[in-house]
Amino acid sequence: MKLTSYRHEGRESWGAVTPEGRIVDLSDLAPSLRRALAEDALPVALDGREAGLMLAEVELLPVVPDPDKIFCVGIAYHAHRLETGRDESAAPIIFTRFANTQVGHDQPLLRPQESEQLDFEGEIAIVIGKGGRRIPTDQAWEHVAGYAPYCDATIRDWQHKTGQWTPGKNFIGTGGFGPWMVTRDEIEDGKNLTLITRLNGEEVQRTTTDLLIFSIPEIIAFCSTFTTLEPGDVIATGTPGGVGGKRKPPLWMKPGDVLEVEVSDVGILRHPIEDEVL
C-alpha cells in the first residue's frame, strides 16, 4: 500500500494512493500518519472506501511531516566513502536532520542566499512502524513500516565549516521526502532495491542496497541502542557515490534544475530547484 500525507484547502490529512492516482482519505482512523503508526491503525485493505482527490489536486507533504526523530547515515556506500577519501568506520556514521527542513514531492528544494553549493544526495528512507530500544539485528525488519525516496540535499561549504555536519544538513527546504511510503508488506525483507538520482533527466547516481556498508537491520539496531525509536521516526540510509561536490568541476544544483530520486518498487521523488526567498 502507498501511504502519503497531504494538504488540501488548508487542511492536512493522510491517506492511501490508488493505482489511478487518487487518494483514499484515512483521517477517520487517526489524525496523521504518525499517529496511525503509533496506534497501529494502518488499514489492512481499502475495501469499501471511496477514492477522492487526485494527487494533482493536493499539495503533497513530507511522508511523515512530524517525525519525532530523523536520522541520516553518512558515508553509507563504499563508492561514496572512496570518493570522499574516508577510512572505513566500525559503526554507522549517524547525524540528524530536523523535521522543519523537509519538503514534499514536487515542492522546491531551496538554495539559500548563503551559498551556491547545493548538492544532491539521493537516498532510501525507512519509516519506523513499531518502536523499540536495543532492537536485535535479526528482529529489525519487524520495526519497519515502509520505504520512501529521500533527498538529503546538502550545503557543502556549510557542512565542512566545522567537524560537525549539522549546519550543512539543516537549511530550510533541503530535505525532500516522498511522494509516498510503500508499506513493508509490499517489498520482501532484504530485497535488493535500486536507487537512482537524476538531475535534469541525466543520471548522476546509481546503486543497489546490497552495496550498503551497513545493512538496514544493522542501522536500525545501532540507532536503537543509544535511543528509543518511535513510530514515525525516519532513517535516511545514505547516499552512494557521484555527489556533485566530488565531480570535476563540481556540479551544484541551481534554480531551474529538476531533481529526481527513484527507488525501485517504491516510486520517484521530484523537486524543482529554486532560490530561497526571504
N, C-alpha and C positions, 0 to 999 in steps of 0.2 A: 504494500500500500504506500502511496505517496502522500505525505502529510506536509502541509505548508501553513504559514502564518501570513495574514494579510490585513490591509486596511481598505475600507470602502465607505465613502461618505462620512469620514471622520471616526468610524467605528472599527476597532481592532478585533479580529477574530482568528479562528484557525479552522482547518478542515482537510478533507481528502480531495485529491485531484484525480478526476476520471480520465480514461484514455482519450476522451473527446476534448479535454482541456477545460472542463467545468469543475467548480468547487462544490463539494458536499459539505455544508457548514456543520460543524460538530460542537459548537459552543454550548449546546444543551448538556453535553457530557462533562465539560469543565470550561472555565472561562479562558484558558490559554493552553497551548500545547505543553508547556512546562508543568502546569497543574495537572493536566491529563496524565502525564508520565508519572508524576508524584503519587497520584491517586489510582494508578493502574486502571485508567479509564479509557484506554485506546480501544476502538471498536475492533472486533474480530472480522466483521464483514459490514458492507453498506446496504444490505438487503432492506428494501422498503424506504430508503432515504432518497430524497429528491435532490438531484444536482441543480445548482442555481447559477450563480455568476460565472462568466467566462474569466479565465486568467487575465485576459486583456482588459477586463473591466476594473481590475483591482490594482492596488499598489502592494506588491509582494514585500513582506518584511523579512529580516533575517529569520531563518527557520525557527530558531528559539530566540525571540527578541530579548529575553530577560534571564539568561542563564546565571546561576549563582557563580559559576567559575568558567573561564575559558583558558585551557592550557594549550600551548603550542610546542611542538617538538622541533628543536633546532638541529641542523646537520643530520637529518634523518636518513638520507640515502648516501651510499658510498660515492656516487658521482658528484654530489654536492660537497661532500667532505673533501674530496680530492681537489675540486676547483677552488675551494677556499683555503687549501693548504693546512688543514687542521689534522691533528693526530686523532687516532681512534679514542673513543670515550668508553669507560667501563659501564656507564649507565646513560639512559636517555638525557639529553640536554633539554630542560624544560624552562619555558618562560611564559608570561601571562599576557593576555590581551583583555582589554576592558570592553564590556558589552556596548557602551555608547560609541565605540568606534566602528561598529558593524553596520552594513547596509544590505538590503535585499537585492534580489535578482532584478536586473535592468535599471537599478539605481546607480548614479555615477559614483565612481571612485574619485576621490578628491586629491588633487595635487596642492599642497599647502604653499602659502606665499614664502615660507622659509627655505624652500629647497626645490630644485628641479630633478632630484634623484629619486623619483617614484618608480620603484622596481616591482616586478611581478613575482609572485610565488604561488603557483597552483598547488593545491593540496586536497587531501581527502579528510573530511571531518567525520568523527564518530560522535553520536549523541548518546549520553548515558541514560538508560531506562530504569535500571534498578541500582540504587545507591549501595555504597559499601565502603568498608575500611579494611585494609590489608587483604585485598582480593587475591586469591591464588591464581597464578597464570592459567592453570587448567580449568578454572571456572570463569575466566574473564568474559568470554563470549556471552554468557548469561546476563551480563550487565549492559550489553549494547542494545539500544533501542533502534538505531538505524544509522544510515550513512548519507552524507551530502557533500557536494563540491564546496570548496572553500578557497578564497584568495587572501593570503596573508601579505597584502601589499605593504611594502616597507620603504621608509625614507632612509636610504642607505647612509648618507652622511650623518644623520642623527642617530642611527643605530650604532655607529662607531665613534661617537663623541666621547664615550666612556666605555668601560669594560662591561657595563650592563646594557642590554638591548632594549629595555622598556621604552625609552623615548621614541626610537625609530619605528617601533611596532604599534604605537598607540595614537597616531594622529587621527583626528576625526575623519570618518568616511573612508577608511582604508581597509576595513575587514569585510570582504564580500562573502556572503553565506546564503546559499540557496541553489535552485529555486524551491526545492523541497527536500525532505528526508525520505529515503526509501527504507522501509522497515526491515528489520533483521530477517524476518521470515521469508523475504523475497530473495535473499542472497545467502548462499551456503556459507557457513562459518569457515573462514580461512580461504575463501575463493580468491584467486589471483585477479585483482582488479587493475585496470589500465587507467592511468592518469595522463591527460594531455592538456597543455596550456597553449593557447593561440593568441597572438597579438596581430590585430588587423587581418585575420584569416591565415596568418603564417604560423606554423607550428614552431614553438620555441622551447617546449619542454615535453618529454615523454618518459614514462617509467611504468613499472608494474610493482605491486605491493610485495612481491616476493623479494624485491631488492631493498626493502627497508632494512636498516641496520638492526633495529629492534622491532619485533613483531607487534601487532596491535595488542594481543594479550599481555606482552611484556610491558608495553607502555601503560596500559591500564593498571597492571599490578604495581608498577613503580609509583605512579601518581597516587594510587590509593594507599600507599604506605605512609606518606607524610601528611595526607589529608583525607577526609571523608568525601568520596564522590557522591554527588546528589543527582537525582533525576533531573534531566535537562542540562546538566553540565556538558560542555563541548570540549573535545580534544581534537585539535588540528594536527594531523600526524606527520606533517613536514613536507618540504618541497624537494624535488630532485635537482640534478644539475641543469645548467642552462640559464641561470638567472641573468638579468640584464647587466648587473653591475660587474660581472666577471667576463663580459664579452669585450672584444677589442675592435672598434671603440665600444664603450658602454651603450646599452640600449635602454633608455629610460622611457617610461610611459608619459605621454603628453596629451593635452586637450585635443579632442578629435579622434583619438585612438579608441579601439574597442577590444576589450579583453574577454576571452572565453576560457573557462576551466571545465573540462569534460571528464567525467568518471564513468567508466563502463558499467552498465546495468543500473545506473543512477540517473544521470542527466547532465545537462550543460548549464553552467552558470555564466551569465553575460553581464558586462558592465561597460558603459561608455566612460571615458576619462574626461574630467572637467577640472578647471581651476577652482579652488575653494573661494567663495565669495564671502567676504566679511561684512 
